[in-house]
C-alpha cells in the first residue's frame, strides 16, 4: 500500500527534514519525492510505502497533520485507494 503526502506552506529551513523524520518515525518509507519553492512558498509531494507502518493509517495521517501544524505547514496524507477509485469513475 502507498500514500501520497503533500506538504505546503511558507518556506523555511527544515521542512523536508521534519516531514521525512515523521515518516520514518511511523515506518513509512519515502519512495519518491518532488519539491519546489515558488517565491516564498514551499510545496512538496511524497509517495510513501505503508507496508511497514507501525500504526493504523488514520493515526499516521493524523500525526502527520499535527506535525505540520506544529511546524507551520499543512501536511495531508491521502491513501492510494483515493486515486484508484477516482480513476474508475
PDB file of N, CA, C and O in Angstrom:
ATOM      1  N   UNK A   1       0.841  -1.176   0.000  1.00  0.00           N
ATOM      2  CA  UNK A   1       0.000   0.000   0.000  1.00  0.00           C
ATOM      3  C   UNK A   1       0.885   1.239   0.000  1.00  0.00           C
ATOM      4  O   UNK A   1       1.981   1.261   0.561  1.00  0.00           O
ATOM      5  N   UNK A   2       0.359   2.266  -0.654  1.00  0.00           N
ATOM      6  CA  UNK A   2       1.093   3.518  -0.733  1.00  0.00           C
ATOM      7  C   UNK A   2       0.170   4.674  -0.355  1.00  0.00           C
ATOM      8  O   UNK A   2      -1.052   4.535  -0.316  1.00  0.00           O
ATOM      9  N   UNK A   3       0.791   5.812  -0.078  1.00  0.00           N
ATOM     10  CA  UNK A   3       0.041   7.029   0.193  1.00  0.00           C
ATOM     11  C   UNK A   3       0.784   8.202  -0.428  1.00  0.00           C
ATOM     12  O   UNK A   3       1.999   8.155  -0.623  1.00  0.00           O
ATOM     13  N   UNK A   4       0.039   9.245  -0.731  1.00  0.00           N
ATOM     14  CA  UNK A   4       0.612  10.493  -1.207  1.00  0.00           C
ATOM     15  C   UNK A   4       0.556  11.473  -0.042  1.00  0.00           C
ATOM     16  O   UNK A   4      -0.496  11.683   0.561  1.00  0.00           O
ATOM     17  N   UNK A   5       1.705  12.069   0.264  1.00  0.00           N
ATOM     18  CA  UNK A   5       1.811  13.047   1.339  1.00  0.00           C
ATOM     19  C   UNK A   5       2.135  14.396   0.698  1.00  0.00           C
ATOM     20  O   UNK A   5       3.114  14.517  -0.038  1.00  0.00           O
ATOM     21  N   UNK A   6       1.319  15.403   0.975  1.00  0.00           N
ATOM     22  CA  UNK A   6       1.606  16.741   0.476  1.00  0.00           C
ATOM     23  C   UNK A   6       1.964  17.642   1.649  1.00  0.00           C
ATOM     24  O   UNK A   6       1.388  17.545   2.732  1.00  0.00           O
ATOM     25  N   UNK A   7       2.928  18.519   1.403  1.00  0.00           N
ATOM     26  CA  UNK A   7       3.372  19.476   2.412  1.00  0.00           C
ATOM     27  C   UNK A   7       3.417  20.844   1.732  1.00  0.00           C
ATOM     28  O   UNK A   7       4.127  21.029   0.743  1.00  0.00           O
ATOM     29  N   UNK A   8       2.666  21.789   2.262  1.00  0.00           N
ATOM     30  CA  UNK A   8       2.650  23.134   1.684  1.00  0.00           C
ATOM     31  C   UNK A   8       2.726  24.181   2.790  1.00  0.00           C
ATOM     32  O   UNK A   8       2.291  23.950   3.918  1.00  0.00           O
ATOM     33  N   UNK A   9       3.283  25.327   2.443  1.00  0.00           N
ATOM     34  CA  UNK A   9       3.340  26.426   3.402  1.00  0.00           C
ATOM     35  C   UNK A   9       4.416  27.420   3.035  1.00  0.00           C
ATOM     36  O   UNK A   9       5.057  27.313   1.989  1.00  0.00           O
ATOM     37  N   UNK A  10       4.602  28.375   3.897  1.00  0.00           N
ATOM     38  CA  UNK A  10       5.648  29.374   3.710  1.00  0.00           C
ATOM     39  C   UNK A  10       7.005  28.688   3.888  1.00  0.00           C
ATOM     40  O   UNK A  10       7.200  27.932   4.840  1.00  0.00           O
ATOM     41  N   UNK A  11       7.935  28.952   2.979  1.00  0.00           N
ATOM     42  CA  UNK A  11       9.230  28.282   3.006  1.00  0.00           C
ATOM     43  C   UNK A  11      10.041  28.675   4.237  1.00  0.00           C
ATOM     44  O   UNK A  11      10.059  29.834   4.651  1.00  0.00           O
ATOM     45  N   UNK A  12      10.703  27.684   4.802  1.00  0.00           N
ATOM     46  CA  UNK A  12      11.644  27.917   5.900  1.00  0.00           C
ATOM     47  C   UNK A  12      12.567  26.711   6.011  1.00  0.00           C
ATOM     48  O   UNK A  12      12.274  25.650   5.460  1.00  0.00           O
ATOM     49  N   UNK A  13      13.651  26.866   6.703  1.00  0.00           N
ATOM     50  CA  UNK A  13      14.631  25.809   6.873  1.00  0.00           C
ATOM     51  C   UNK A  13      14.024  24.640   7.652  1.00  0.00           C
ATOM     52  O   UNK A  13      13.358  24.845   8.666  1.00  0.00           O
ATOM     53  N   UNK A  14      14.257  23.413   7.174  1.00  0.00           N
ATOM     54  CA  UNK A  14      13.923  22.220   7.936  1.00  0.00           C
ATOM     55  C   UNK A  14      12.625  21.524   7.594  1.00  0.00           C
ATOM     56  O   UNK A  14      12.290  20.518   8.219  1.00  0.00           O
ATOM     57  N   UNK A  15      11.879  22.028   6.617  1.00  0.00           N
ATOM     58  CA  UNK A  15      10.585  21.391   6.312  1.00  0.00           C
ATOM     59  C   UNK A  15      10.776  19.957   5.825  1.00  0.00           C
ATOM     60  O   UNK A  15      10.095  19.046   6.296  1.00  0.00           O
ATOM     61  N   UNK A  16      11.694  19.754   4.890  1.00  0.00           N
ATOM     62  CA  UNK A  16      11.911  18.403   4.360  1.00  0.00           C
ATOM     63  C   UNK A  16      12.405  17.469   5.464  1.00  0.00           C
ATOM     64  O   UNK A  16      11.958  16.327   5.564  1.00  0.00           O
ATOM     65  N   UNK A  17      13.319  17.958   6.282  1.00  0.00           N
ATOM     66  CA  UNK A  17      13.848  17.146   7.386  1.00  0.00           C
ATOM     67  C   UNK A  17      12.731  16.740   8.341  1.00  0.00           C
ATOM     68  O   UNK A  17      12.655  15.582   8.751  1.00  0.00           O
ATOM     69  N   UNK A  18      11.872  17.680   8.694  1.00  0.00           N
ATOM     70  CA  UNK A  18      10.776  17.392   9.627  1.00  0.00           C
ATOM     71  C   UNK A  18       9.820  16.351   9.044  1.00  0.00           C
ATOM     72  O   UNK A  18       9.460  15.387   9.720  1.00  0.00           O
ATOM     73  N   UNK A  19       9.412  16.547   7.790  1.00  0.00           N
ATOM     74  CA  UNK A  19       8.444  15.628   7.175  1.00  0.00           C
ATOM     75  C   UNK A  19       9.035  14.233   7.005  1.00  0.00           C
ATOM     76  O   UNK A  19       8.359  13.236   7.262  1.00  0.00           O
ATOM     77  N   UNK A  20      10.292  14.157   6.575  1.00  0.00           N
ATOM     78  CA  UNK A  20      10.903  12.835   6.401  1.00  0.00           C
ATOM     79  C   UNK A  20      11.150  12.157   7.750  1.00  0.00           C
ATOM     80  O   UNK A  20      11.023  10.937   7.856  1.00  0.00           O
ATOM     81  N   UNK A  21      11.499  12.924   8.773  1.00  0.00           N
ATOM     82  CA  UNK A  21      11.691  12.368  10.122  1.00  0.00           C
ATOM     83  C   UNK A  21      10.372  11.777  10.635  1.00  0.00           C
ATOM     84  O   UNK A  21      10.360  10.696  11.225  1.00  0.00           O
ATOM     85  N   UNK A  22       9.262  12.492  10.407  1.00  0.00           N
ATOM     86  CA  UNK A  22       7.957  11.992  10.857  1.00  0.00           C
ATOM     87  C   UNK A  22       7.572  10.723  10.107  1.00  0.00           C
ATOM     88  O   UNK A  22       7.045   9.788  10.710  1.00  0.00           O
ATOM     89  N   UNK A  23       7.825  10.678   8.811  1.00  0.00           N
ATOM     90  CA  UNK A  23       7.535   9.457   8.057  1.00  0.00           C
ATOM     91  C   UNK A  23       8.333   8.287   8.627  1.00  0.00           C
ATOM     92  O   UNK A  23       7.785   7.206   8.841  1.00  0.00           O
ATOM     93  N   UNK A  24       9.618   8.498   8.871  1.00  0.00           N
ATOM     94  CA  UNK A  24      10.479   7.444   9.412  1.00  0.00           C
ATOM     95  C   UNK A  24      10.006   6.988  10.785  1.00  0.00           C
ATOM     96  O   UNK A  24      10.059   5.800  11.101  1.00  0.00           O
ATOM     97  N   UNK A  25       9.546   7.924  11.594  1.00  0.00           N
ATOM     98  CA  UNK A  25       9.073   7.593  12.946  1.00  0.00           C
ATOM     99  C   UNK A  25       7.925   6.586  12.912  1.00  0.00           C
ATOM    100  O   UNK A  25       7.783   5.770  13.823  1.00  0.00           O
ATOM    101  N   UNK A  26       7.114   6.644  11.869  1.00  0.00           N
ATOM    102  CA  UNK A  26       5.962   5.747  11.750  1.00  0.00           C
ATOM    103  C   UNK A  26       6.215   4.569  10.811  1.00  0.00           C
ATOM    104  O   UNK A  26       5.314   3.765  10.572  1.00  0.00           O
ATOM    105  N   UNK A  27       7.429   4.460  10.278  1.00  0.00           N
ATOM    106  CA  UNK A  27       7.761   3.333   9.405  1.00  0.00           C
ATOM    107  C   UNK A  27       7.323   3.514   7.969  1.00  0.00           C
ATOM    108  O   UNK A  27       7.321   2.546   7.208  1.00  0.00           O
ATOM    109  N   UNK A  28       6.951   4.727   7.567  1.00  0.00           N
ATOM    110  CA  UNK A  28       6.569   4.997   6.180  1.00  0.00           C
ATOM    111  C   UNK A  28       7.832   5.299   5.380  1.00  0.00           C
ATOM    112  O   UNK A  28       8.560   6.238   5.701  1.00  0.00           O
ATOM    113  N   UNK A  29       8.090   4.519   4.357  1.00  0.00           N
ATOM    114  CA  UNK A  29       9.290   4.674   3.545  1.00  0.00           C
ATOM    115  C   UNK A  29       9.007   5.597   2.359  1.00  0.00           C
ATOM    116  O   UNK A  29       8.093   5.343   1.575  1.00  0.00           O
ATOM    117  N   UNK A  30       9.786   6.660   2.231  1.00  0.00           N
ATOM    118  CA  UNK A  30       9.624   7.588   1.106  1.00  0.00           C
ATOM    119  C   UNK A  30      10.242   6.941  -0.125  1.00  0.00           C
ATOM    120  O   UNK A  30      11.437   6.648  -0.146  1.00  0.00           O
ATOM    121  N   UNK A  31       9.416   6.716  -1.161  1.00  0.00           N
ATOM    122  CA  UNK A  31       9.925   6.077  -2.376  1.00  0.00           C
ATOM    123  C   UNK A  31      10.055   7.055  -3.531  1.00  0.00           C
ATOM    124  O   UNK A  31      10.728   6.755  -4.517  1.00  0.00           O
ATOM    125  N   UNK A  32       9.430   8.213  -3.430  1.00  0.00           N
ATOM    126  CA  UNK A  32       9.590   9.254  -4.441  1.00  0.00           C
ATOM    127  C   UNK A  32       9.256  10.591  -3.797  1.00  0.00           C
ATOM    128  O   UNK A  32       8.400  10.670  -2.916  1.00  0.00           O
ATOM    129  N   UNK A  33       9.932  11.632  -4.239  1.00  0.00           N
ATOM    130  CA  UNK A  33       9.714  12.947  -3.653  1.00  0.00           C
ATOM    131  C   UNK A  33       9.951  14.018  -4.707  1.00  0.00           C
ATOM    132  O   UNK A  33      10.864  13.916  -5.525  1.00  0.00           O
ATOM    133  N   UNK A  34       9.120  15.034  -4.670  1.00  0.00           N
ATOM    134  CA  UNK A  34       9.282  16.195  -5.537  1.00  0.00           C
ATOM    135  C   UNK A  34       8.967  17.422  -4.704  1.00  0.00           C
ATOM    136  O   UNK A  34       7.964  17.452  -3.991  1.00  0.00           O
ATOM    137  N   UNK A  35       9.815  18.433  -4.791  1.00  0.00           N
ATOM    138  CA  UNK A  35       9.569  19.650  -4.024  1.00  0.00           C
ATOM    139  C   UNK A  35      10.002  20.851  -4.835  1.00  0.00           C
ATOM    140  O   UNK A  35      10.882  20.768  -5.692  1.00  0.00           O
ATOM    141  N   UNK A  36       9.367  21.956  -4.546  1.00  0.00           N
ATOM    142  CA  UNK A  36       9.710  23.207  -5.210  1.00  0.00           C
ATOM    143  C   UNK A  36       9.410  24.372  -4.284  1.00  0.00           C
ATOM    144  O   UNK A  36       8.616  24.254  -3.351  1.00  0.00           O
ATOM    145  N   UNK A  37      10.041  25.473  -4.549  1.00  0.00           N
ATOM    146  CA  UNK A  37       9.746  26.721  -3.865  1.00  0.00           C
ATOM    147  C   UNK A  37       9.326  27.716  -4.932  1.00  0.00           C
ATOM    148  O   UNK A  37      10.068  27.974  -5.880  1.00  0.00           O
ATOM    149  N   UNK A  38       8.142  28.269  -4.773  1.00  0.00           N
ATOM    150  CA  UNK A  38       7.619  29.277  -5.688  1.00  0.00           C
ATOM    151  C   UNK A  38       7.548  30.577  -4.905  1.00  0.00           C
ATOM    152  O   UNK A  38       6.704  30.755  -4.026  1.00  0.00           O
ATOM    153  N   UNK A  39       8.458  31.478  -5.248  1.00  0.00           N
ATOM    154  CA  UNK A  39       8.676  32.692  -4.462  1.00  0.00           C
ATOM    155  C   UNK A  39       8.947  32.297  -3.028  1.00  0.00           C
ATOM    156  O   UNK A  39       9.964  31.656  -2.764  1.00  0.00           O
ATOM    157  N   UNK A  40       8.087  32.648  -2.091  1.00  0.00           N
ATOM    158  CA  UNK A  40       8.350  32.294  -0.690  1.00  0.00           C
ATOM    159  C   UNK A  40       7.528  31.087  -0.219  1.00  0.00           C
ATOM    160  O   UNK A  40       7.476  30.799   0.977  1.00  0.00           O
ATOM    161  N   UNK A  41       6.889  30.386  -1.156  1.00  0.00           N
ATOM    162  CA  UNK A  41       6.022  29.267  -0.780  1.00  0.00           C
ATOM    163  C   UNK A  41       6.644  27.925  -1.145  1.00  0.00           C
ATOM    164  O   UNK A  41       7.197  27.751  -2.231  1.00  0.00           O
ATOM    165  N   UNK A  42       6.541  26.979  -0.212  1.00  0.00           N
ATOM    166  CA  UNK A  42       7.106  25.646  -0.346  1.00  0.00           C
ATOM    167  C   UNK A  42       5.998  24.660  -0.694  1.00  0.00           C
ATOM    168  O   UNK A  42       4.904  24.733  -0.136  1.00  0.00           O
ATOM    169  N   UNK A  43       6.279  23.738  -1.615  1.00  0.00           N
ATOM    170  CA  UNK A  43       5.325  22.680  -1.944  1.00  0.00           C
ATOM    171  C   UNK A  43       6.103  21.383  -2.175  1.00  0.00           C
ATOM    172  O   UNK A  43       7.103  21.362  -2.893  1.00  0.00           O
ATOM    173  N   UNK A  44       5.630  20.314  -1.560  1.00  0.00           N
ATOM    174  CA  UNK A  44       6.291  19.013  -1.705  1.00  0.00           C
ATOM    175  C   UNK A  44       5.241  17.918  -1.800  1.00  0.00           C
ATOM    176  O   UNK A  44       4.210  17.952  -1.129  1.00  0.00           O
ATOM    177  N   UNK A  45       5.533  16.953  -2.649  1.00  0.00           N
ATOM    178  CA  UNK A  45       4.707  15.756  -2.769  1.00  0.00           C
ATOM    179  C   UNK A  45       5.622  14.562  -2.569  1.00  0.00           C
ATOM    180  O   UNK A  45       6.665  14.446  -3.212  1.00  0.00           O
ATOM    181  N   UNK A  46       5.219  13.679  -1.674  1.00  0.00           N
ATOM    182  CA  UNK A  46       5.981  12.447  -1.442  1.00  0.00           C
ATOM    183  C   UNK A  46       5.068  11.248  -1.676  1.00  0.00           C
ATOM    184  O   UNK A  46       3.894  11.261  -1.306  1.00  0.00           O
ATOM    185  N   UNK A  47       5.625  10.220  -2.291  1.00  0.00           N
ATOM    186  CA  UNK A  47       4.949   8.936  -2.380  1.00  0.00           C
ATOM    187  C   UNK A  47       5.612   8.053  -1.344  1.00  0.00           C
ATOM    188  O   UNK A  47       6.824   7.842  -1.384  1.00  0.00           O
ATOM    189  N   UNK A  48       4.820   7.535  -0.412  1.00  0.00           N
ATOM    190  CA  UNK A  48       5.379   6.717   0.665  1.00  0.00           C
ATOM    191  C   UNK A  48       4.787   5.314   0.636  1.00  0.00           C
ATOM    192  O   UNK A  48       3.614   5.117   0.319  1.00  0.00           O
ATOM    193  N   UNK A  49       5.626   4.354   0.975  1.00  0.00           N
ATOM    194  CA  UNK A  49       5.219   2.954   1.095  1.00  0.00           C
ATOM    195  C   UNK A  49       4.753   2.728   2.527  1.00  0.00           C
ATOM    196  O   UNK A  49       5.437   3.117   3.473  1.00  0.00           O
ATOM    197  N   UNK A  50       3.591   2.099   2.690  1.00  0.00           N
ATOM    198  CA  UNK A  50       2.998   1.905   4.005  1.00  0.00           C
ATOM    199  C   UNK A  50       3.164   0.494   4.552  1.00  0.00           C
ATOM    200  O   UNK A  50       2.640   0.179   5.620  1.00  0.00           O
ATOM    201  N   UNK A  51       3.878  -0.346   3.841  1.00  0.00           N
ATOM    202  CA  UNK A  51       3.996  -1.754   4.211  1.00  0.00           C
ATOM    203  C   UNK A  51       4.490  -1.963   5.637  1.00  0.00           C
ATOM    204  O   UNK A  51       4.031  -2.884   6.312  1.00  0.00           O
ATOM    205  N   UNK A  52       5.409  -1.133   6.111  1.00  0.00           N
ATOM    206  CA  UNK A  52       5.973  -1.298   7.455  1.00  0.00           C
ATOM    207  C   UNK A  52       5.452  -0.259   8.444  1.00  0.00           C
ATOM    208  O   UNK A  52       6.093   0.012   9.460  1.00  0.00           O
ATOM    209  N   UNK A  53       4.299   0.317   8.149  1.00  0.00           N
ATOM    210  CA  UNK A  53       3.706   1.308   9.045  1.00  0.00           C
ATOM    211  C   UNK A  53       3.489   0.685  10.423  1.00  0.00           C
ATOM    212  O   UNK A  53       2.955  -0.419  10.527  1.00  0.00           O
ATOM    213  N   UNK A  54       3.900   1.388  11.483  1.00  0.00           N
ATOM    214  CA  UNK A  54       3.804   0.827  12.833  1.00  0.00           C
ATOM    215  C   UNK A  54       2.547   1.277  13.583  1.00  0.00           C
ATOM    216  O   UNK A  54       2.477   1.175  14.808  1.00  0.00           O
ATOM    217  N   UNK A  55       1.554   1.776  12.837  1.00  0.00           N
ATOM    218  CA  UNK A  55       0.261   2.168  13.403  1.00  0.00           C
ATOM    219  C   UNK A  55      -0.769   2.059  12.285  1.00  0.00           C
ATOM    220  O   UNK A  55      -0.418   1.744  11.148  1.00  0.00           O
ATOM    221  N   UNK A  56      -2.022   2.315  12.595  1.00  0.00           N
ATOM    222  CA  UNK A  56      -3.004   2.280  11.516  1.00  0.00           C
ATOM    223  C   UNK A  56      -2.902   3.553  10.674  1.00  0.00           C
ATOM    224  O   UNK A  56      -2.340   4.556  11.113  1.00  0.00           O
ATOM    225  N   UNK A  57      -3.447   3.499   9.470  1.00  0.00           N
ATOM    226  CA  UNK A  57      -3.329   4.602   8.523  1.00  0.00           C
ATOM    227  C   UNK A  57      -3.895   5.906   9.074  1.00  0.00           C
ATOM    228  O   UNK A  57      -3.283   6.963   8.922  1.00  0.00           O
ATOM    229  N   UNK A  58      -5.042   5.836   9.702  1.00  0.00           N
ATOM    230  CA  UNK A  58      -5.687   7.027  10.244  1.00  0.00           C
ATOM    231  C   UNK A  58      -4.805   7.726  11.280  1.00  0.00           C
ATOM    232  O   UNK A  58      -4.706   8.953  11.293  1.00  0.00           O
ATOM    233  N   UNK A  59      -4.171   6.943  12.141  1.00  0.00           N
ATOM    234  CA  UNK A  59      -3.274   7.518  13.152  1.00  0.00           C
ATOM    235  C   UNK A  59      -2.075   8.187  12.498  1.00  0.00           C
ATOM    236  O   UNK A  59      -1.644   9.256  12.929  1.00  0.00           O
ATOM    237  N   UNK A  60      -1.538   7.560  11.458  1.00  0.00           N
ATOM    238  CA  UNK A  60      -0.413   8.137  10.718  1.00  0.00           C
ATOM    239  C   UNK A  60      -0.819   9.474  10.092  1.00  0.00           C
ATOM    240  O   UNK A  60      -0.106  10.469  10.222  1.00  0.00           O
ATOM    241  N   UNK A  61      -1.964   9.488   9.413  1.00  0.00           N
ATOM    242  CA  UNK A  61      -2.428  10.716   8.758  1.00  0.00           C
ATOM    243  C   UNK A  61      -2.651  11.832   9.777  1.00  0.00           C
ATOM    244  O   UNK A  61      -2.280  12.980   9.532  1.00  0.00           O
ATOM    245  N   UNK A  62      -3.247  11.504  10.904  1.00  0.00           N
ATOM    246  CA  UNK A  62      -3.495  12.496  11.951  1.00  0.00           C
ATOM    247  C   UNK A  62      -2.190  13.022  12.535  1.00  0.00           C
ATOM    248  O   UNK A  62      -2.044  14.227  12.738  1.00  0.00           O
ATOM    249  N   UNK A  63      -1.247  12.135  12.804  1.00  0.00           N
ATOM    250  CA  UNK A  63       0.041  12.544  13.375  1.00  0.00           C
ATOM    251  C   UNK A  63       0.804  13.432  12.406  1.00  0.00           C
ATOM    252  O   UNK A  63       1.440  14.398  12.828  1.00  0.00           O
ATOM    253  N   UNK A  64       0.753  13.124  11.116  1.00  0.00           N
ATOM    254  CA  UNK A  64       1.440  13.951  10.126  1.00  0.00           C
ATOM    255  C   UNK A  64       0.809  15.340  10.064  1.00  0.00           C
ATOM    256  O   UNK A  64       1.518  16.342   9.980  1.00  0.00           O
ATOM    257  N   UNK A  65      -0.519  15.400  10.105  1.00  0.00           N
ATOM    258  CA  UNK A  65      -1.210  16.692  10.094  1.00  0.00           C
ATOM    259  C   UNK A  65      -0.810  17.515  11.316  1.00  0.00           C
ATOM    260  O   UNK A  65      -0.532  18.708  11.201  1.00  0.00           O
ATOM    261  N   UNK A  66      -0.783  16.879  12.479  1.00  0.00           N
ATOM    262  CA  UNK A  66      -0.411  17.571  13.717  1.00  0.00           C
ATOM    263  C   UNK A  66       1.046  18.055  13.672  1.00  0.00           C
ATOM    264  O   UNK A  66       1.350  19.157  14.129  1.00  0.00           O
ATOM    265  N   UNK A  67       1.942  17.229  13.123  1.00  0.00           N
ATOM    266  CA  UNK A  67       3.346  17.639  12.995  1.00  0.00           C
ATOM    267  C   UNK A  67       3.459  18.866  12.100  1.00  0.00           C
ATOM    268  O   UNK A  67       4.242  19.776  12.371  1.00  0.00           O
ATOM    269  N   UNK A  68       2.674  18.881  11.038  1.00  0.00           N
ATOM    270  CA  UNK A  68       2.671  20.043  10.157  1.00  0.00           C
ATOM    271  C   UNK A  68       2.195  21.289  10.879  1.00  0.00           C
ATOM    272  O   UNK A  68       2.803  22.353  10.759  1.00  0.00           O
ATOM    273  N   UNK A  69       1.112  21.161  11.628  1.00  0.00           N
ATOM    274  CA  UNK A  69       0.571  22.308  12.366  1.00  0.00           C
ATOM    275  C   UNK A  69       1.593  22.844  13.367  1.00  0.00           C
ATOM    276  O   UNK A  69       1.727  24.056  13.531  1.00  0.00           O
ATOM    277  N   UNK A  70       2.304  21.953  14.027  1.00  0.00           N
ATOM    278  CA  UNK A  70       3.330  22.359  14.998  1.00  0.00           C
ATOM    279  C   UNK A  70       4.495  23.090  14.328  1.00  0.00           C
ATOM    280  O   UNK A  70       5.200  23.872  14.965  1.00  0.00           O
ATOM    281  N   UNK A  71       4.683  22.825  13.038  1.00  0.00           N
ATOM    282  CA  UNK A  71       5.812  23.399  12.314  1.00  0.00           C
ATOM    283  C   UNK A  71       5.395  24.446  11.283  1.00  0.00           C
ATOM    284  O   UNK A  71       6.208  24.862  10.457  1.00  0.00           O
ATOM    285  N   UNK A  72       4.141  24.870  11.328  1.00  0.00           N
ATOM    286  CA  UNK A  72       3.681  25.965  10.485  1.00  0.00           C
ATOM    287  C   UNK A  72       3.463  25.634   9.021  1.00  0.00           C
ATOM    288  O   UNK A  72       3.500  26.523   8.170  1.00  0.00           O
ATOM    289  N   UNK A  73       3.233  24.349   8.717  1.00  0.00           N
ATOM    290  CA  UNK A  73       2.918  23.945   7.348  1.00  0.00           C
ATOM    291  C   UNK A  73       1.685  23.046   7.357  1.00  0.00           C
ATOM    292  O   UNK A  73       1.267  22.551   8.404  1.00  0.00           O
ATOM    293  N   UNK A  74       1.123  22.848   6.193  1.00  0.00           N
ATOM    294  CA  UNK A  74      -0.048  21.975   6.052  1.00  0.00           C
ATOM    295  C   UNK A  74       0.422  20.640   5.476  1.00  0.00           C
ATOM    296  O   UNK A  74       1.003  20.599   4.392  1.00  0.00           O
ATOM    297  N   UNK A  75       0.172  19.556   6.197  1.00  0.00           N
ATOM    298  CA  UNK A  75       0.514  18.220   5.708  1.00  0.00           C
ATOM    299  C   UNK A  75      -0.771  17.419   5.575  1.00  0.00           C
ATOM    300  O   UNK A  75      -1.578  17.337   6.501  1.00  0.00           O
ATOM    301  N   UNK A  76      -0.935  16.832   4.398  1.00  0.00           N
ATOM    302  CA  UNK A  76      -2.098  15.976   4.131  1.00  0.00           C
ATOM    303  C   UNK A  76      -1.596  14.621   3.655  1.00  0.00           C
ATOM    304  O   UNK A  76      -0.632  14.539   2.893  1.00  0.00           O
ATOM    305  N   UNK A  77      -2.250  13.565   4.106  1.00  0.00           N
ATOM    306  CA  UNK A  77      -1.898  12.210   3.697  1.00  0.00           C
ATOM    307  C   UNK A  77      -3.125  11.582   3.046  1.00  0.00           C
ATOM    308  O   UNK A  77      -4.199  11.523   3.644  1.00  0.00           O
ATOM    309  N   UNK A  78      -2.948  11.114   1.812  1.00  0.00           N
ATOM    310  CA  UNK A  78      -4.053  10.507   1.068  1.00  0.00           C
ATOM    311  C   UNK A  78      -3.668   9.093   0.653  1.00  0.00           C
ATOM    312  O   UNK A  78      -2.643   8.886   0.004  1.00  0.00           O
ATOM    313  N   UNK A  79      -4.483   8.133   1.027  1.00  0.00           N
ATOM    314  CA  UNK A  79      -4.235   6.737   0.677  1.00  0.00           C
ATOM    315  C   UNK A  79      -4.364   6.567  -0.831  1.00  0.00           C
ATOM    316  O   UNK A  79      -5.180   7.236  -1.465  1.00  0.00           O
ATOM    317  N   UNK A  80      -3.569   5.683  -1.404  1.00  0.00           N
ATOM    318  CA  UNK A  80      -3.602   5.463  -2.844  1.00  0.00           C
ATOM    319  C   UNK A  80      -4.982   5.021  -3.340  1.00  0.00           C
ATOM    320  O   UNK A  80      -5.302   5.221  -4.512  1.00  0.00           O
ATOM    321  N   UNK A  81      -5.793   4.431  -2.480  1.00  0.00           N
ATOM    322  CA  UNK A  81      -7.132   3.997  -2.894  1.00  0.00           C
ATOM    323  C   UNK A  81      -7.975   5.160  -3.400  1.00  0.00           C
ATOM    324  O   UNK A  81      -8.826   4.968  -4.269  1.00  0.00           O
ATOM    325  N   UNK A  82      -7.756   6.359  -2.876  1.00  0.00           N
ATOM    326  CA  UNK A  82      -8.497   7.540  -3.343  1.00  0.00           C
ATOM    327  C   UNK A  82      -8.253   7.743  -4.831  1.00  0.00           C
ATOM    328  O   UNK A  82      -9.188   8.006  -5.587  1.00  0.00           O
ATOM    329  N   UNK A  83      -7.005   7.621  -5.249  1.00  0.00           N
ATOM    330  CA  UNK A  83      -6.659   7.844  -6.648  1.00  0.00           C
ATOM    331  C   UNK A  83      -7.133   6.700  -7.526  1.00  0.00           C
ATOM    332  O   UNK A  83      -7.555   6.922  -8.661  1.00  0.00           O
ATOM    333  N   UNK A  84      -7.068   5.480  -7.014  1.00  0.00           N
ATOM    334  CA  UNK A  84      -7.536   4.323  -7.786  1.00  0.00           C
ATOM    335  C   UNK A  84      -9.044   4.401  -7.994  1.00  0.00           C
ATOM    336  O   UNK A  84      -9.533   4.046  -9.066  1.00  0.00           O
ATOM    337  N   UNK A  85      -9.792   4.861  -6.989  1.00  0.00           N
ATOM    338  CA  UNK A  85     -11.242   4.998  -7.105  1.00  0.00           C
ATOM    339  C   UNK A  85     -11.598   6.094  -8.092  1.00  0.00           C
ATOM    340  O   UNK A  85     -12.530   5.939  -8.881  1.00  0.00           O
ATOM    341  N   UNK A  86     -10.869   7.200  -8.057  1.00  0.00           N
ATOM    342  CA  UNK A  86     -11.133   8.314  -8.965  1.00  0.00           C
ATOM    343  C   UNK A  86     -10.928   7.880 -10.414  1.00  0.00           C
ATOM    344  O   UNK A  86     -11.637   8.346 -11.306  1.00  0.00           O
ATOM    345  N   UNK A  87      -9.973   7.000 -10.652  1.00  0.00           N
ATOM    346  CA  UNK A  87      -9.675   6.543 -11.998  1.00  0.00           C
ATOM    347  C   UNK A  87     -10.840   5.709 -12.567  1.00  0.00           C
ATOM    348  O   UNK A  87     -11.070   5.698 -13.776  1.00  0.00           O
ATOM    349  N   UNK A  88     -11.559   5.021 -11.691  1.00  0.00           N
ATOM    350  CA  UNK A  88     -12.651   4.150 -12.109  1.00  0.00           C
ATOM    351  C   UNK A  88     -13.935   4.892 -12.419  1.00  0.00           C
ATOM    352  O   UNK A  88     -14.825   4.335 -13.063  1.00  0.00           O
ATOM    353  N   UNK A  89     -14.054   6.135 -11.976  1.00  0.00           N
ATOM    354  CA  UNK A  89     -15.298   6.889 -12.165  1.00  0.00           C
ATOM    355  C   UNK A  89     -15.458   7.302 -13.609  1.00  0.00           C
ATOM    356  O   UNK A  89     -16.447   7.946 -13.961  1.00  0.00           O
TER     357      UNK A  89
END
